[in-house]
Amino acid sequence: MKTFFENLNKYWMAPLVAIVGGLLGLYFTYVKDGLDVQAKNLQNTALNIETQLKEKEFNNDVKLQMYTEVKEAILHDDKKLQSAVLLIVNELLADDSVFRNKLIDLLHASPNTNDSVKTEIQTMQNSEMTFYSEQSVKKGNSYTIDVFFLESEKKIALPLAKETQALLKAKWPSDTIRLRFLPRGINAKTGYHIEMNEIRFDRAKADMAHNCLSVIKSRKIFNTQPILKEIPQQSPFYMSIFIRNK
């Protein structure tokens, strides 16, 4: 019996210990890797939360600054100051329409606000209401192509947009080719930010977008040809063309 245990210890115990040790090593490595992954996930989550808090803090600081600017503007009967504040509020709060509109309404309601600035506010609000009312597109199998001209470059963009509209109407008379105004406040919103001539389309309308560009190029309307920009939003039988400059 003693010889049996001696042989077992001599020939089997060392390999068994090595195997068990290897398995324990693999297990602890697995556990360590899992803990490392969890730690990284927690770190990423913490960074995301910190980023969100900083972004919220920044947005709140911007809102507070905009409120301060509007308050200063309505305390002084200064047309240039009020007009400048209106422009800044319109641009910086474009994606926060609720707070933006409250500040603009406050500026409009103040008895110290210059009449020309009030007219400017009313014109701006009317143009934005018109923009949203024209957003609906009639259903059917014919195309609707909106040719937008930018408010910021109206003197240059309007005649170019009219020429583009007439050209596309002549090419596709059965489709609806609309001339539309893109207000500065709308262009400041995320999703717009038009800084050059563009044709926007979803993937299903790639061929039509290229055809439009070919027709526009054939008449040499622009020195800077519109760029083609594919967007993810699906809009059946709809495309938009944005005109900014020559």
C-alpha positions as CSV (number, residue, x, y, z in Angstrom):
1,M,0.0,0.0,0.0
2,K,2.9,2.3,0.9
3,T,4.5,1.7,-2.5
4,F,1.2,2.5,-4.2
5,F,0.9,5.9,-2.5
6,E,4.6,6.6,-3.1
7,N,4.1,5.8,-6.8
8,L,0.9,7.9,-6.9
9,N,2.8,10.9,-5.4
10,K,5.8,10.3,-7.6
11,Y,4.1,9.9,-11.0
12,W,0.7,11.6,-10.6
13,M,0.7,14.3,-7.9
14,A,3.1,16.7,-9.6
15,P,1.2,16.6,-13.0
16,L,-2.1,16.9,-11.1
17,V,-0.9,19.9,-9.2
18,A,0.4,21.5,-12.5
19,I,-3.0,20.9,-14.2
20,V,-4.9,22.3,-11.2
21,G,-2.6,25.2,-11.0
22,G,-3.0,25.9,-14.8
23,L,-6.8,25.7,-14.5
24,L,-6.7,28.1,-11.5
25,G,-4.4,30.4,-13.5
26,L,-6.9,30.4,-16.5
27,Y,-9.8,31.0,-14.1
28,F,-8.1,34.0,-12.4
29,T,-7.1,35.4,-15.8
30,Y,-10.7,35.1,-17.0
31,V,-11.9,36.8,-13.8
32,K,-9.3,39.6,-14.1
33,D,-10.2,40.2,-17.8
34,G,-13.8,40.4,-16.8
35,L,-13.1,42.9,-14.1
36,D,-10.9,44.9,-16.5
37,V,-13.8,45.1,-19.0
38,Q,-16.2,46.1,-16.2
39,A,-13.8,48.7,-15.0
40,K,-13.4,50.1,-18.5
41,N,-17.2,50.1,-19.0
42,L,-17.6,52.0,-15.7
43,Q,-15.0,54.5,-16.7
44,N,-16.6,55.1,-20.1
45,T,-20.0,55.5,-18.4
46,A,-18.5,58.0,-16.0
47,L,-16.9,59.9,-18.9
48,N,-20.2,60.0,-20.8
49,I,-22.0,61.3,-17.7
50,E,-19.3,63.9,-17.1
51,T,-19.6,65.0,-20.8
52,Q,-23.4,65.2,-20.5
53,L,-23.1,67.3,-17.3
54,K,-20.6,69.6,-18.8
55,E,-22.7,70.0,-22.0
56,K,-25.8,70.7,-19.8
57,E,-23.8,73.2,-17.7
58,F,-22.5,74.9,-20.9
59,N,-26.1,75.1,-22.3
60,N,-27.3,76.6,-19.0
61,D,-24.5,79.1,-19.1
62,V,-25.5,80.1,-22.6
63,K,-29.1,80.5,-21.6
64,L,-28.2,82.6,-18.7
65,Q,-26.0,84.8,-20.8
66,M,-28.7,85.2,-23.5
67,Y,-31.2,86.2,-20.8
68,T,-28.8,88.8,-19.5
69,E,-28.2,90.2,-23.0
70,V,-31.9,90.5,-23.6
71,K,-32.5,92.1,-20.2
72,E,-29.8,94.7,-21.0
73,A,-31.2,95.2,-24.5
74,I,-34.7,96.0,-23.2
75,L,-33.3,98.4,-20.6
76,H,-31.8,100.6,-23.3
77,D,-33.5,102.1,-26.3
78,D,-30.7,101.2,-28.6
79,K,-31.8,99.9,-32.0
80,K,-28.4,98.5,-32.9
81,L,-27.9,96.7,-29.6
82,Q,-31.4,95.2,-29.7
83,S,-31.0,94.0,-33.3
84,A,-27.6,92.5,-32.5
85,V,-29.1,90.7,-29.4
86,L,-32.0,89.4,-31.6
87,L,-29.5,88.0,-34.1
88,I,-27.4,86.3,-31.3
89,V,-30.4,84.7,-29.6
90,N,-31.7,83.5,-32.9
91,E,-28.4,81.8,-33.8
92,L,-27.2,80.4,-30.4
93,L,-30.6,79.1,-29.3
94,A,-31.7,77.7,-32.6
95,D,-32.0,74.2,-31.2
96,D,-33.9,75.3,-28.1
97,S,-36.9,76.8,-29.7
98,V,-38.9,77.1,-26.4
99,F,-36.4,79.2,-24.6
100,R,-35.5,81.1,-27.8
101,N,-39.1,82.1,-28.4
102,K,-39.6,83.2,-24.8
103,L,-36.6,85.5,-25.1
104,I,-37.7,86.9,-28.4
105,D,-41.3,87.4,-27.1
106,L,-39.8,89.2,-24.1
107,L,-37.8,91.5,-26.4
108,H,-40.9,92.1,-28.6
109,A,-43.1,92.9,-25.7
110,S,-40.8,95.5,-24.1
111,P,-42.0,99.1,-24.5
112,N,-38.3,100.1,-24.8
113,T,-37.8,97.9,-27.9
114,N,-37.4,100.0,-31.1
115,D,-40.3,99.7,-33.5
116,S,-38.0,98.7,-36.4
117,V,-36.7,95.8,-34.2
118,K,-40.3,94.7,-33.4
119,T,-41.0,94.7,-37.1
120,E,-37.9,92.6,-37.7
121,I,-39.1,90.1,-35.0
122,Q,-42.5,89.9,-36.6
123,T,-41.1,89.4,-40.1
124,M,-38.8,86.7,-38.7
125,Q,-41.7,84.9,-37.0
126,N,-43.9,85.1,-40.0
127,S,-41.2,83.7,-42.3
128,E,-40.6,80.8,-39.9
129,M,-44.3,80.0,-39.7
130,T,-44.5,80.1,-43.5
131,F,-41.5,77.7,-43.7
132,Y,-43.1,75.2,-41.4
133,S,-46.5,75.5,-43.1
134,E,-44.9,74.6,-46.5
135,Q,-43.0,71.6,-45.1
136,S,-45.8,69.2,-46.0
137,V,-45.5,67.5,-49.4
138,K,-48.4,66.2,-51.4
139,K,-48.6,62.5,-51.9
140,G,-48.3,61.0,-55.3
141,N,-45.9,59.6,-57.9
142,S,-44.6,62.9,-59.1
143,Y,-41.6,64.7,-57.5
144,T,-41.6,67.7,-55.3
145,I,-38.3,69.6,-55.5
146,D,-37.9,72.6,-53.2
147,V,-35.4,75.2,-54.3
148,F,-34.4,77.1,-51.2
149,F,-32.6,80.5,-51.2
150,L,-30.9,81.5,-48.0
151,E,-31.9,84.6,-46.1
152,S,-28.3,85.4,-45.2
153,E,-27.4,85.7,-48.9
154,K,-30.8,86.7,-50.3
155,K,-29.6,89.3,-52.9
156,I,-27.3,86.8,-54.5
157,A,-29.3,83.6,-53.9
158,L,-32.8,84.6,-55.0
159,P,-32.1,85.3,-58.7
160,L,-30.0,82.1,-58.9
161,A,-32.8,80.1,-57.2
162,K,-35.4,81.5,-59.6
163,E,-33.2,80.5,-62.6
164,T,-32.7,77.0,-61.1
165,Q,-36.5,76.6,-60.5
166,A,-37.3,77.7,-64.1
167,L,-34.7,75.3,-65.5
168,L,-36.0,72.3,-63.6
169,K,-39.6,73.2,-64.4
170,A,-38.8,73.2,-68.1
171,K,-37.1,69.8,-67.7
172,W,-39.8,68.1,-65.6
173,P,-43.1,70.0,-66.2
174,S,-45.2,67.4,-64.5
175,D,-43.3,67.7,-61.2
176,T,-43.7,70.3,-58.5
177,I,-40.8,72.6,-58.4
178,R,-41.2,75.1,-55.5
179,L,-39.2,78.3,-54.8
180,R,-38.8,78.6,-51.0
181,F,-37.2,80.9,-48.5
182,L,-34.8,79.5,-45.9
183,P,-34.9,81.8,-42.8
184,R,-31.7,82.4,-40.9
185,G,-33.1,80.9,-37.8
186,I,-34.0,77.7,-39.5
187,N,-30.6,77.4,-41.1
188,A,-29.0,77.7,-37.7
189,K,-30.7,74.5,-36.5
190,T,-29.0,71.2,-36.4
191,G,-29.6,69.4,-39.7
192,Y,-29.3,72.5,-41.8
193,H,-26.2,74.7,-41.5
194,I,-26.1,75.3,-45.2
195,E,-22.8,76.9,-46.1
196,M,-22.7,76.1,-49.9
197,N,-24.9,75.2,-52.8
198,E,-26.3,71.7,-52.1
199,I,-28.6,69.1,-53.5
200,R,-29.9,66.9,-50.6
201,F,-31.5,63.5,-51.3
202,D,-31.9,60.0,-49.8
203,R,-30.4,56.9,-51.4
204,A,-33.6,56.1,-53.4
205,K,-33.3,59.4,-55.3
206,A,-29.6,59.3,-56.1
207,D,-30.4,59.0,-59.9
208,M,-32.7,62.0,-59.8
209,A,-30.2,64.0,-57.8
210,H,-27.5,63.3,-60.4
211,N,-29.9,64.2,-63.2
212,C,-30.7,67.5,-61.5
213,L,-27.1,68.3,-61.1
214,S,-26.4,67.5,-64.8
215,V,-29.2,69.8,-65.9
216,I,-27.9,72.6,-63.7
217,K,-24.4,72.2,-64.9
218,S,-25.5,72.2,-68.6
219,R,-26.8,75.8,-68.2
220,K,-23.7,76.9,-66.2
221,I,-25.8,78.8,-63.6
222,F,-23.1,78.5,-60.9
223,N,-19.4,79.1,-60.8
224,T,-19.5,76.9,-57.7
225,Q,-21.6,73.8,-58.6
226,P,-23.9,72.4,-56.0
227,I,-22.6,69.4,-54.1
228,L,-24.6,66.2,-53.8
229,K,-25.3,65.3,-50.2
230,E,-27.0,62.0,-49.3
231,I,-29.1,62.1,-46.1
232,P,-30.5,59.3,-44.0
233,Q,-34.1,60.7,-43.8
234,Q,-36.5,59.0,-46.2
235,S,-38.8,61.4,-48.0
236,P,-40.8,59.7,-50.8
237,F,-40.6,61.7,-54.1
238,Y,-39.0,64.7,-52.4
239,M,-35.7,66.5,-52.9
240,S,-34.3,69.8,-51.8
241,I,-31.8,72.1,-53.4
242,F,-30.2,74.9,-51.4
243,I,-28.8,78.0,-53.1
244,R,-26.4,80.2,-51.3
245,N,-24.0,81.8,-53.8
246,K,-22.8,82.0,-57.4
